[in-house]
């Protein structure tokens, strides 16, 4: 299991601004990933500020739990096999791993967890100004939105670098605190 602290600034974009930024970084690699968001029917994890997902990318699967810190999120990641993903998706068998132990330790009943919705992202990643810039086109529940994220070692620095980049390219910077998880869940009324 790997642990990381995720600190990022992000902004929702218009389709036109998304196209402007993607064109700016046209040489950067692009890929598609799908996040399968997990919770109980009554959103017990969300009520505790916990986010849980399985990310599917290039035939690989990774289970991730995010819990809030004073600045950013503590992120725990565990690779899982495709058969573990399918067993969870189809039969509710939560993968046996450190995240299962972690959730149980926090008094969550993992037998009540299930995939509630999924979101697919077409992503452009760019190393930029000492951090990682991601430009995303997200599809979920018949909706499409556009977003830019900048991961950095502190939030104020991330906001400054991101707002400077957007301003320099004529893109209005309106920071967003709504995560992909929150937007995808809101789209299904959860």
N, C-alpha and C positions, 0 to 999 in steps of 0.2 A: 504494500500500500504506500502511495506517495501522499505527502501532505504539502500544501502550499497555502500562502496567504494571497488572496486575489484582491488587488486594489486597482480599480479602473474607473475612468470617467466615460460616460457614454451619452450620445445624443441620437434622437430619432431624426431621420432625414426624409425629405421629399424624394420622389422618384428621380426628379431632375437633378437634385443635389447628389444623390447616390451615383447617377451616371457620370457626373462631373468628377467625383472623387475616384471612381473606378478607372476612368480614363487617365487620371493623373498618375495612377500606379498600374498602368496597363501591363508592365512586365512582371508584376508580382504573381506568385502562384495562386491558383483558385482551386477550391474543392467544395464538396457538398458533405454535410453532416446532418444527422437527424438526432434530435434530443427527444427522448421518451420520458415525460414527466410523471413522477410517481407520488402518490399520497393516498390517504384513506378517503372514502366517500365524503366524510365530514371535514376533510382538510386538517387533520390533527397536526401534521408536520408544519404546514403553513402557519397555523395558529401559534406554534412555538418558534417561528422564524427559521425553520429548517427547510432546505430545498433538496430534493432527491431526484436524480435522473439517471438514465442509461443513455450514453452517447454512442451512436453507430456511425462509424467513419471508415471507409475503405475496407469493409468486411471485418472490422475489429469492433469490440464492444468494451465500454468502460463505465463502471458504476461510480457515480460521484455523489457525495453528500456535501452540502455547504451549510455552515453555521455562522451566525454573525459574531464579529469581533468589534472592538471599539472603532477601528478603522479598517474596513474591508471585511472579507469573509475567510473563514478557515475552510479550506477545500481538501477533502480526502478523496483519493481516486484509487480504484481497484480494477484492473483488467478482468473481464469475465469472458468465458467462451460463448460461442453462438448458442450452443445447446442450453447453457444456463439462462441466457436471455430468453430463448423460446420457452423453457420450462416456467420461467416467471411470467412471461406474457400470456401463455396459454393456460397454465395451471396454478399460478400464484405461488410457485415455489421460489422463495427469496434465495438468492445465491448465498452459499455458505462462505463468509468472508469476514474481514475485520469490520466492515461497515455494518453488517448484520449484528455483530457483537456490540458495536458502538450504539446503534439505534435501540437495541434491547436494554443496554445500560441506561439509556435516557428514558426508559419505560414506554417505548413505542411497541405496539403489537405488530410485528412484521407480517403476520398472517393476514392482516387487514389491508396491507399495501397492494396497490395495483397501478398499472399505467392508466392515467386518466386522459391524456392527450399527447400528441406529438407535434414537433415543430421542425421543419427542414430549413437549413440555412445554406445558401450559396455564399461562400466566404472568400474574401481576399485578405491575406495576412501580409503585413509589411513590418520589418524591423525599422523603427523610426525614432530618432532622438532618444535612444537608450531604452526604449520600451517596445511594446508590440501593438501595432495598429491593426484593427480588424474592421473591414467594411462588409456589411451583411445585407443580404436580401432574404427575408424570413417569410415562410409560407406555413400557415396553420389555420385549420377550421375555415377554409375558404377565403382567408384574408392574406394580404401581403403587406409587409412593412419593411422599412429600410432603416438601418442603424449603423452608427460608427462607434467603436469602443477603443479606448487606449489604456492598456495596462502599463502601470509604472510603479515605482517603489514608494510613492506617496500620492495621496489624493489631490492635494493642491497643485503639485507639479503636473499630474496627469491632466487636470482641468486646464491649466495654463497652456500646455503644449497643444492639447486638442483644440482649444478655442483659437489659438494663434493660427493653427493649420487651417481651420475652417474660415476664419476671417480673411486670411491671405487669399483664399480661393472663392471668396464671395458667397460663402455658405453661412447662413444665420445659425449661430450656436445657441441651442436651447437644450441644456443638460436634462437628461431623463434619469429618474430613479426607478422606473418600472422595468423589472427584469424580463427576459424572454419568458421565464416561467410564469410570472404574474400576467403577462399579456396573453399567453396561450391559455392559461386557466380562466381568465376573464372572458375569453372568446367562447368558452363552453359553459359559462355561468357558474364557475366554481371559485 
